[in-house]
Amino acid sequence: MLERIETRAAEIGGGLIVRRALPNRRRRMVGAWCFLDHAGPMEFGPGGGMGVGPHPHIGLQTFTWMIQGTVMHRDSLGNEQLITPGQVNLMTAGRGIAHAEDSDSAGGGRLHAVQLWIALPDGERHRAPAFRNYPQLPLVELGGFSVRVLAGSAFGKTSPAEVYSPLVGLDLAATGPASISVPVSASFEHAALVLSGAASIADQELTPDTLLYLGSARERLAIRCEAAARIMLVGGVPFGEDILLWWNFVARDAQEMEQAARDWNTGQRFGAVHGSPSPPLSAPEVTGLHLRPAHP
């Protein structure tokens, strides 16, 4: 099964335009991955870059993979963490957390990052919120590719990132012609996004701004490029629960969403985020929400 899904432009805080691959009308999840934004690569002037003011989350984990640039994370638990290239920030929202993300942009700079959300299964979605920075992630050099194991396991290496569903996330980067056969789990569904350059996977061309959904029942994925390229591969066991995804929340019914939005707008439940130069975001109008499950 193959699907080519064009990403769409989306604006996040500070007027930053990203390419959004998930969710979309044709496929709203890949395993537990329910959100995928590709930011950059780009250059920006003083005061530019990412500026996402304090905002809340429930029922998910936010997963940031930094390729170029630096971004400051601040959250309502009191964490303040500068994420630099080669690192992952993983925030578990659980029953509720707020955070802000701002580029370290006093003199301008560069930004290239992938931001994802992971839907928490029902047994974990009310857990206590938490945050961790992972400065060291397993690296495999093979076939001309540098493969960073961001989440899950591959090539006998396991990421330290603590997740709550069977999934995988790999960053594959090559500086020239490269070819690799990636062993994968047949029980996982997979999708790939080229972040720079051009490549092919499973004999299918990877084109810019297009998510290639590969389905499941595969045991290996052949990835090739003729010149420098970078590819993001995500996968996981198909998520066996119907979820609702709206604004910054993942839940199971509209009432949960409405309560979370009210709690945020009235200053309850989530706590305060201090130190962000970006203004807080307000939850949109919640009256009469019409939500549909995040499954296709």
N, C-alpha and C positions, 0 to 999 in steps of 0.2 A: 504494500500500500504506500503510495506516494502522494503528497499534496504540496504544492507550491503556494505559499501564503505571503503576499506582499505586505511588508511592514507599512505602518502609517506614521506620519509625522505627529508628534504630540509635544505640547509645551509643558515644562515643569517650572519650578520656582526660578525666578530671576530672568524669565524669558528664554531659558535654554530650550532649544528644539532638539528632541531625540527621535529615534526611530523605534516604534513600539511593535514588537513581534507577537507578544502575548499580553492580554487576551485579544482575540479577534473573533469575528462572527463565525468563521469556519472551524476554528479549533481553539478552544479556550484554555486547555491545559495540556501539558506533556508530563505524565506522571504527576507528582505533587507540585511541579513548577507551574505557577498560575499567572506569572507576570514576567516579561522580559523586555527591558529597555536597553537600547544601544546608544550611548552618548559619545559623539566624536567619531574619529579623531578630529580635534579642532584646536585652533589657537584663539585666545581672547585677550582683550586689553584689560587695563587696571579696573578692578571692581566687577569684572565679568565672570563667566563660568557658572558653576552651580550655586544657587542660592535658594534652597528650599527651607522655608521657615518652619517653626515648630508645628507639628501635626501629629495626630494619633494613629495607632494601628491596633487591631485586635485579630486574633485567630490565624496568624501567619508568622513566618520568619522573613526578614529582609536580608538579602544576600548581595553584597557589593564586591565586585572584582575590579580592582584598579590596575589599569594598564599604563596610563600616563597621567601625570598631574597629582595633586594632593587635595584631599577634601577633609574637612573637620566634621566629625560626628559628635553631637551633643544630645544627651537624652535625659529623661525625667528620673532616671536612677542616679544621676550625677556623673555619668561617664562622659569624658571628653577625650576623644581619640582621633589623631591625625592618621588617615589611611594614605599610604604611599604605594608606588608601583610595586606589583608583585604580592600584594596583601589582599586578604578578604576580611571584610567586616560582616559579622553575622549577628543580627538582633532578633531575639525571640520575643514577639509581642505578647503571646499568650492571652491572658485576660485583659491586658491593656498596657500600653506604653506610649510615650510621645518622644519624638526626636526631631532634630534639624540637621541639615547637611549643607555646608558652605565651602566653596573653593577657597583655598589659601591664595587669594588673587590680588594682593595689594599692588603687585607690579605686573599683573597679567600672567599668562602662562598657557599651558596646554592641558587638554582634558581628553582622555579616552577611557571609558569604563563601561561595564555591563552591570545593570542593576536588575535583580530578580526577586520575586517573592516565592515562598514555598508555603502552600496551604498546610496547616496543621491538622492531623486527623482528629476525630472527635474526642478521643481519649486524652489528647494533649493540648487542645486549644484553650483550655482554661488554666493552664499552668502559670506559674509565676514568671513575669518578664525577666529577660536576661540579655546581656550583651557580651560579645567577645571579639577581639581582633586576632587574626591568625597571620603572623608575619612570615611563617615558614610553611610552605606547602610542598608536597612531594613533586619531584621533577624527574621525568624520564626522557632521555635523549635517544631517539630511534628513527632511522630512516630519513634523517635530515630534519625531523620535527623535534621541537622542544615541547613536551607534553606536561602541562601542569595539572595535577589532580586537585581540582577545587573542592569537589564534594564526592562522597562515595569512594569507590575503589576502581583501579585499573592498573594493568601491568604489574600486579602484585603489590601495589602501593595503595595506601588508604589515607584520605584526607582526615585531618584532625577535626574538621568542622562537624559539630554535633547537630545532626538532623534527625527527624522522627518518622521518616518514610524511606523505603528503599529507593534510592535515586543515585544519579551520577551527574557530574558536571566537569567537563574537560576543556582546557584552553590549549589549542595546538598552534604553534607558531613556527614558521620556517623563514629563513633568510634567502633561500634560493630553491631550486627544484628539490622536491621531497616526495616520498611515498611511504605510507605506513598502513598496516593492517591492525585495526583496533579490535581486540576481543570484547564482546558485549554480551549482556545477559538476554537470552531469547524471551524472557518474561517481561522485559522492559520495552516500552515504546521510546523512540528517539526522535530528535529533531536537531538540525544543524543550521547555523547562521554564519556566513562569512563576515568577519569584522574588518578585514582589509585584504586587498589583492583579489585573486580569483583561485578557485580550487574545484575539485570534484569529490564526491563521496558516493560510494556504491554505484559508480559509473554515471552519476547524475551531476550535471554542472551546478555549482553553487554560485548564484548570481547575487550581486549587492542588493541589499534591502529586501531580501526574500528569505523567509524561513522555509526550509525544506523538511517536511514531516515524513519520517521514514517508516512509521508503523512499528510493529513488533515482530517476533519470531525470527530475528536475525542473531547470528552468533559472532559475526565479524563485520566490520565496516572498513572498506578500503578507501583511504583518503589520499589524494594526490594534488600537487600543485607544480606548475612549471616555473614559477618565480616566487618572490617573497609573498607570503600570505599568512593570515591568521583566521582561525575557525573556532567557534564555540559549539560544543556538542553537549546537549542535555538529554537526560532520559530518566525513566523511572517506571515502576510498576503502575499501570493505570489506576488512577485514584478512584477508590470504590465508594465514594460518598458524593452526594450532590451538595455543592457549595454555592453560596451566593457571594459575589464580589462586587462591591460598590464603594466608590471613593477610595479610602485607605483601609477598608475593612474586608475581612473574609468571615462569613457567618453562615448560619443554616436557615435563618428566616429574617423577614424584613423587620420584625420587632426588635431583634438584636441590633440591627443596623440603626434603627431610629433611636434606640436608647443610647447607643454609643455616641451618635452624633449630638444628641442633647447633652450628654455628660460632658463632651468636649466643649461645646459652645457655652456651657454654664460653669466651666471651670471645675468640674468634678472628676473623680476617678483616675485621671491619667497623670496628674502631677504636672509640675512646671519644668520647662527647659530653659536654662539660663545661659546667657552669653552669645546667643546667635545674633548676628547683625541683620538677619532677615526677619520680616514681620511674621507673626503667627498666621496660619491659615484657618479660615472658618469653615466648618462643615456646611455643605450645601443644604438647601431646603429639603426636609425629610418627609413632609406631609404627603401621604398617599404614594409611597414608593412602589414602583412596579418593577420587580426584579425577576430575573430568570436564572436558572441554574447555570453554573460556569462550565457545564459539560456541553459538547457540541450537539 
